[in-house]
Each structure stands twice: as structure tokens, then as C-alpha cells.
Amino acid sequence: MHIEFIQLPDPDRERRHMRLLFTNQFRSRRVLMIVLAILMVLLGVVLIAAGASAFGTALLAFGALYPLLVLVGFRRSGDRFVRRFAKVNSVPKRVTITDTDVSFTSPFQHVAWAWSAIDTVIDLGEVVLGKCGEAPVLAIPLTGMSPSQAAELRAFLAGRRPVVSAQTSSAVRLASPEQL
């Protein structure tokens, strides 16, 4: 099997994807940020009570300002990331699907995933989503393919000894080499 097509840029999809990345990054760090701020404030109060008022006051102030500093840093680094992300995703990508791997090539990057690394494939109608463990690692848009290419890809994925996933009824879990 050899399927090759051009994936045109989709700014709306890329904006949604970027928003999801930022949201997940902030959520994963939010608990740590809150715990660190509370610990700094408590340690500052303990130090003030113990008599080290200068260091305790400084730690108390820093603990109170720490969440704000993290948010400002997150926003500033996010602006730089947004510009780079927009530039990389502003050009068409060549998608090549073979029996061994899927590769996405543009002037700025080349990403390839071997089918052996993809555990689960979910057909969402317009997009085939590939997952490695629980993390989605690739999205193959079927809208850029001809109907015969989409049918060939679906037949290829179905021919890899699928095992129905218990999590999602439309998910296909690819067989491991031990199951073959």
C-alpha cells in the first residue's frame, strides 16, 4: 500500500489544537503551582513567628505572588509558541502512508510514525486518529484523500487483526506482534 496526498492548512483546527495544548499544560501544572504557593506562604508565616521576620516576610510575599508570576511567564512563552506554531502549520504537508509507517512532511518538519508504534486507531469519519498508549499521536485527514484511497486505508487498518477496544466502540486496537 502506498497512499500519498497533500494536507492543506486548516487554521481553525490548528487554533483548537493549540488551545487544547495550552489548557492541558496549565491544568497539569496548576496543582503543583498551588501547592508550592501554599507551602511558601506557610513557611513564611512559620519563619515570621520564629523570629526571622525579614526572610519570612520575603517568602510570604513571594508565595503570594508566585501564582501571578507563573501565569505571566506562561502567557509570555505562549505568545512565542503561538507564532512558531502558526508558521509551521501555515504550509501544506505531504502525507505518505505505507505498509510500515505514516509520515508528514513540510518545509519546516518531518514526522513519521511506524504502524508498530500505534496501539489504537479510531475512525472518526473525516479523520483517522492514531494513539500510542493513551496519547493521540497522529491524525490522518480523510478529506484530503480520494474515496478509493480512504477505502484502501480503512481496509488496511481492518486487516491488521483488530481487537475491539472496551473504551470506545468505534476504536480498533491493533494486534501486537505476540498476538499474530
Secondary structure, 3 states (H helix, E strand, C coil): CEEEEEECCCHHHHHHHHHHHHHHHHHHHHHHHHHHHHHHHHHHHHHHHHCCHHHHHHHHHHHHHHHHHHHHHHHHHHHHHHHHHHHHCCCCEEEEEECCEEEEECCCCEEEEEHHHCCEEEECCCEEEEEECCEEEEEEECCCCCHHHHHHHHHHHHCCCCEECCCCCCEEECCCCCCC
